[in-house]
Amino acid sequence: MIKVEHISKSYGKVKALQDISFEVSGKEIFGIIGPDGAGKSTLFRILTTLILADQGSVHINGLDSVKNYRTIRNNIGYMPGKFSLYQDLSVEENLKFFVSIFNTTIEENYRLIKDIYKQLEPFKNRRAGALSGGMKQKLALSCALIHKPDILFLDEPTTGVDPVSRKEFWDMLQELKKEGIVILVSTSYMDEAGLCDRIALIQKGEFLTVNTPQNIVHEYTELLWAVSSEHMSKLLTDLRKHPEIKTCYAFGDVHHITTNQTFTNNTQADNFSNDIKQYLENSGHTNIVLHTIQASVEDCFMKLAEHTNEKSLTLNSHE
């Protein structure tokens, strides 16, 4: 249903997207995961025919996004990252406005938004600008769905929303997938990657990989440790000073580390752990906890991004 081939986009000297290609078909939630400034919003604006790519092509349901943009717009739903409905209109007035644009009725596709709109109904006369973040999100989704689109584009829909509303929103997406709607969602929250059927990890305008979250984690082959102590800031500095530690990143209340060493058995890995504990004790750390862990999608992202940066530096050194 979506076919993207070698699209690139620049703003002056800034390369927002670099040779992006992927396909999405069938009933799935496809996530585009990456930090702020990675190119997610630019990609969504191209996919929804709002801006043109400098190079490459996009086809939506077999239609060219440049030649057939009017038809495409009638068959997709788009929820931009920034709340963009009419803030001075009420909840009900915003919904009626979108119904009139797409020449449909609320009743015709009400089943698609019923579970969402039930939560909005008590506030139907409230101005959209006066809604909470979670309620604004639900209203924007209702407006994007009211014409029963084939494909739904959601650009960072859970940014700035409380954890409960985030969970409710993803539950709604799972229900919409059952209706046969293809969903593309972007997010900077790595923990949301596991809620997608497939994901693309994006950094500096480039896709690092496209796969299922499970396969991406499975491809992470390095041993990974979680480390904590009483003084986490000093711990990060001391770990990065150790010559045998390859990478060290802060992850919440622990630090994740990998090593330059190669182990052929568990005893060697245990010896490395003991050496690190001893080093940290000698550096003045107390209550040290160190154990191996399963990699997360965020660990995989950090590894792939690091590899891409190393590759870029190598290419630049040869220029």
C-alpha positions as CSV (number, residue, x, y, z in Angstrom):
1,M,0.0,0.0,0.0
2,I,3.0,2.3,0.6
3,K,6.1,2.1,-1.6
4,V,9.0,4.6,-1.0
5,E,12.0,4.5,-3.3
6,H,15.2,6.4,-2.7
7,I,13.7,9.6,-1.4
8,S,16.0,12.4,-0.2
9,K,15.2,15.9,1.1
10,S,17.5,18.8,2.1
11,Y,16.9,22.2,3.7
12,G,19.8,24.2,2.5
13,K,22.9,22.4,3.6
14,V,21.0,20.2,6.1
15,K,20.2,16.7,4.8
16,A,16.9,15.9,6.4
17,L,16.4,12.6,4.6
18,Q,19.0,10.5,2.7
19,D,18.1,7.7,0.3
20,I,15.1,6.4,2.2
21,S,13.4,3.2,0.8
22,F,10.8,0.9,2.4
23,E,7.4,-0.7,1.8
24,V,4.4,-1.2,4.0
25,S,1.5,-3.5,3.0
26,G,-1.3,-5.4,4.7
27,K,-2.7,-4.9,8.2
28,E,0.2,-3.7,10.3
29,I,1.5,-0.9,12.5
30,F,4.7,0.3,11.1
31,G,6.8,2.5,13.4
32,I,9.5,5.0,12.6
33,I,11.6,5.3,15.7
34,G,14.3,7.9,16.3
35,P,15.3,11.0,18.3
36,D,14.1,14.6,17.6
37,G,15.6,16.0,14.5
38,A,16.1,12.5,12.9
39,G,13.8,13.3,9.9
40,K,10.6,11.7,11.0
41,S,8.3,14.7,10.5
42,T,9.9,15.5,7.1
43,L,9.3,12.0,6.0
44,F,5.6,12.1,7.1
45,R,5.0,15.4,5.3
46,I,6.4,13.8,2.1
47,L,4.3,10.7,2.5
48,T,1.1,12.8,3.1
49,T,1.8,14.9,0.0
50,L,2.4,18.1,1.9
51,I,5.9,18.7,0.7
52,L,7.9,17.3,-2.2
53,A,11.0,15.2,-2.0
54,D,14.1,16.4,-3.8
55,Q,14.7,12.9,-5.2
56,G,12.9,9.6,-5.3
57,S,9.3,8.5,-5.5
58,V,6.4,7.7,-3.2
59,H,3.4,5.6,-4.2
60,I,0.3,5.3,-2.0
61,N,-2.1,2.5,-3.0
62,G,-0.3,2.5,-6.4
63,L,-0.8,6.2,-6.9
64,D,2.1,8.6,-7.5
65,S,2.2,11.1,-4.7
66,V,3.0,14.0,-7.0
67,K,0.6,13.3,-9.9
68,N,-2.3,11.9,-7.8
69,Y,-1.9,13.9,-4.6
70,R,-5.6,15.0,-4.5
71,T,-6.9,11.4,-4.6
72,I,-4.3,10.3,-2.1
73,R,-5.4,13.0,0.4
74,N,-9.0,11.7,0.3
75,N,-7.9,8.3,1.2
76,I,-5.4,8.9,4.1
77,G,-5.7,10.3,7.6
78,Y,-3.0,12.5,9.0
79,M,-2.4,13.5,12.6
80,P,0.6,15.9,12.8
81,G,2.9,16.1,15.7
82,K,1.7,19.6,16.8
83,F,-2.0,19.9,17.7
84,S,-3.4,21.7,14.6
85,L,-7.2,21.6,15.0
86,Y,-9.2,24.8,15.4
87,Q,-8.7,25.7,19.1
88,D,-11.6,28.2,19.2
89,L,-14.0,25.6,17.9
90,S,-15.6,23.1,20.2
91,V,-14.9,19.4,20.1
92,E,-18.2,18.8,18.2
93,E,-17.6,21.7,15.8
94,N,-14.1,20.4,14.9
95,L,-15.5,17.0,14.1
96,K,-18.4,18.4,12.0
97,F,-15.9,20.6,10.1
98,F,-13.8,17.5,9.1
99,V,-17.0,15.6,8.2
100,S,-18.0,18.4,5.8
101,I,-14.5,18.5,4.2
102,F,-14.7,14.8,3.3
103,N,-18.3,14.9,2.3
104,T,-19.4,12.2,4.8
105,T,-21.4,12.0,8.0
106,I,-20.5,11.2,11.6
107,E,-23.0,8.4,11.6
108,E,-21.5,6.7,8.5
109,N,-18.2,5.9,10.1
110,Y,-19.1,6.4,13.8
111,R,-18.1,2.8,14.7
112,L,-14.4,3.7,13.9
113,I,-14.4,6.5,16.5
114,K,-17.0,5.3,18.9
115,D,-14.7,4.1,21.7
116,I,-12.6,7.2,21.3
117,Y,-15.5,9.7,21.1
118,K,-17.2,8.2,24.2
119,Q,-14.4,9.7,26.2
120,L,-14.7,13.0,24.5
121,E,-18.5,13.3,24.6
122,P,-18.7,14.8,28.1
123,F,-16.6,17.7,26.7
124,K,-18.2,18.0,23.3
125,N,-19.1,21.7,23.9
126,R,-15.7,22.6,25.3
127,R,-13.2,24.6,23.1
128,A,-10.5,22.3,21.7
129,G,-7.8,24.7,23.0
130,A,-9.1,24.1,26.6
131,L,-8.7,20.3,26.4
132,S,-6.0,18.3,28.2
133,G,-3.1,16.8,26.2
134,G,-4.7,13.4,26.2
135,M,-8.1,14.7,25.1
136,K,-6.6,16.8,22.4
137,Q,-4.9,13.6,21.1
138,K,-8.2,11.7,21.1
139,L,-10.0,14.6,19.2
140,A,-7.2,14.8,16.6
141,L,-7.4,11.0,16.1
142,S,-11.2,11.2,15.7
143,C,-10.9,13.9,13.0
144,A,-8.2,11.9,11.2
145,L,-10.4,8.8,11.2
146,I,-13.9,10.2,10.5
147,H,-13.7,9.6,6.7
148,K,-12.5,6.0,7.1
149,P,-9.0,6.3,5.6
150,D,-7.1,3.4,4.1
151,I,-3.9,4.5,5.8
152,L,-3.4,6.5,9.0
153,F,-0.3,8.6,9.5
154,L,0.5,9.6,13.1
155,D,3.4,11.9,13.6
156,E,4.7,11.5,17.3
157,P,1.1,11.2,18.6
158,T,2.1,10.4,22.2
159,T,4.7,13.2,22.8
160,G,3.9,15.1,25.9
161,V,1.1,12.8,26.9
162,D,0.9,11.1,30.3
163,P,1.7,7.4,30.6
164,V,-2.0,6.3,31.1
165,S,-3.1,8.2,28.0
166,R,-0.2,6.8,26.0
167,K,-1.3,3.2,26.9
168,E,-4.9,4.0,26.0
169,F,-3.8,5.4,22.7
170,W,-1.8,2.3,21.7
171,D,-4.8,0.1,22.7
172,M,-6.9,2.2,20.3
173,L,-4.3,1.7,17.5
174,Q,-4.5,-2.1,18.0
175,E,-8.2,-2.0,17.6
176,L,-8.0,0.2,14.4
177,K,-5.5,-2.3,12.9
178,K,-8.3,-5.0,13.2
179,E,-10.4,-2.8,11.0
180,G,-7.9,-3.2,8.2
181,I,-6.4,0.3,8.5
182,V,-2.6,0.5,7.8
183,I,-1.0,2.6,10.5
184,L,2.3,4.5,10.2
185,V,3.4,6.0,13.5
186,S,6.5,7.9,14.4
187,T,7.9,8.3,17.9
188,S,11.0,9.1,19.9
189,Y,9.9,6.7,22.7
190,M,12.0,3.6,22.2
191,D,9.7,1.6,24.6
192,E,6.9,2.0,22.0
193,A,8.8,0.1,19.4
194,G,7.7,-3.2,20.8
195,L,4.0,-2.2,20.2
196,C,4.6,-2.1,16.4
197,D,4.6,-5.0,14.0
198,R,7.7,-3.6,12.2
199,I,9.9,-0.7,12.8
200,A,12.5,1.5,11.0
201,L,15.1,3.0,13.2
202,I,16.1,6.5,11.8
203,Q,19.0,8.7,12.7
204,K,20.3,11.8,10.9
205,G,17.9,11.2,8.0
206,E,19.0,7.6,7.3
207,F,17.3,4.3,8.1
208,L,19.6,2.2,10.2
209,T,17.5,-0.9,9.8
210,V,13.9,-2.1,9.0
211,N,12.6,-5.2,10.7
212,T,10.4,-6.5,13.5
213,P,11.4,-5.4,17.0
214,Q,12.0,-9.0,17.9
215,N,14.4,-9.6,15.0
216,I,16.3,-6.4,15.6
217,V,16.9,-7.4,19.3
218,H,17.8,-10.9,18.1
219,E,20.5,-9.5,15.8
220,Y,22.2,-7.9,18.8
221,T,25.0,-10.3,19.5
222,E,27.3,-8.5,22.0
223,L,27.2,-9.3,25.7
224,L,25.5,-6.5,27.6
225,W,25.8,-5.6,31.3
226,A,23.7,-3.3,33.5
227,V,25.7,-1.5,36.2
228,S,24.7,0.7,39.1
229,S,26.2,2.1,42.3
230,E,25.6,4.9,44.9
231,H,27.0,7.6,42.7
232,M,25.7,7.2,39.1
233,S,27.2,10.3,37.6
234,K,30.7,9.4,38.8
235,L,30.0,5.8,37.8
236,L,29.4,6.8,34.2
237,T,32.7,8.8,34.1
238,D,34.7,6.0,35.7
239,L,33.2,3.3,33.4
240,R,34.1,5.3,30.3
241,K,37.7,5.6,31.5
242,H,38.2,1.8,31.7
243,P,40.3,0.6,28.7
244,E,38.3,-2.6,28.2
245,I,34.9,-1.0,28.1
246,K,33.8,-0.4,24.6
247,T,30.5,1.6,25.1
248,C,28.7,3.0,28.2
249,Y,25.3,4.7,28.1
250,A,23.0,5.9,30.8
251,F,19.6,4.0,30.8
252,G,17.4,5.3,33.6
253,D,18.7,4.1,36.9
254,V,21.5,1.9,35.4
255,H,24.3,2.2,32.9
256,H,24.6,-0.3,30.0
257,I,28.1,-1.4,29.0
258,T,29.8,-3.5,26.4
259,T,33.4,-4.6,26.2
260,N,36.2,-4.9,23.7
261,Q,36.9,-8.4,25.0
262,T,35.7,-11.6,23.3
263,F,34.6,-14.4,25.5
264,T,34.6,-18.1,24.6
265,N,33.0,-19.3,27.9
266,N,31.0,-18.1,30.9
267,T,34.1,-18.2,33.1
268,Q,35.8,-15.5,31.1
269,A,32.7,-13.3,31.2
270,D,32.5,-13.8,35.0
271,N,36.1,-12.8,35.4
272,F,35.5,-9.7,33.4
273,S,32.6,-8.8,35.7
274,N,34.8,-9.4,38.8
275,D,37.5,-7.2,37.3
276,I,35.1,-4.3,36.7
277,K,33.6,-4.6,40.2
278,Q,37.2,-4.5,41.7
279,Y,38.0,-1.5,39.5
280,L,34.9,0.3,40.7
281,E,35.6,-0.5,44.3
282,N,39.1,0.9,44.0
283,S,37.6,4.0,42.5
284,G,35.5,4.6,45.6
285,H,32.1,3.1,44.5
286,T,29.8,1.3,47.0
287,N,26.6,-0.8,46.5
288,I,27.8,-2.0,43.1
289,V,25.4,-4.1,41.1
290,L,26.6,-5.6,37.8
291,H,24.8,-8.3,35.8
292,T,24.2,-9.3,32.2
293,I,20.9,-8.3,30.5
294,Q,18.9,-8.8,27.3
295,A,19.3,-5.9,24.8
296,S,16.4,-3.6,24.2
297,V,15.5,-1.8,21.0
298,E,17.2,1.3,22.4
299,D,20.5,-0.7,22.9
300,C,20.2,-1.8,19.3
301,F,19.6,1.7,18.1
302,M,22.7,3.0,20.0
303,K,24.9,0.2,18.5
304,L,23.6,0.8,14.9
305,A,23.9,4.6,15.3
306,E,27.5,4.2,16.5
307,H,28.4,2.0,13.6
308,T,26.9,4.5,11.2
309,N,28.9,7.3,12.8
310,E,32.1,5.3,12.5
311,K,31.4,4.6,8.8
312,S,30.7,8.3,8.1
313,L,34.0,9.3,9.8
314,T,35.9,6.7,7.8
315,L,34.4,8.0,4.5
316,N,35.1,11.6,5.4
317,S,38.8,10.7,6.3
318,H,39.2,9.4,2.7
319,E,37.8,12.4,1.0
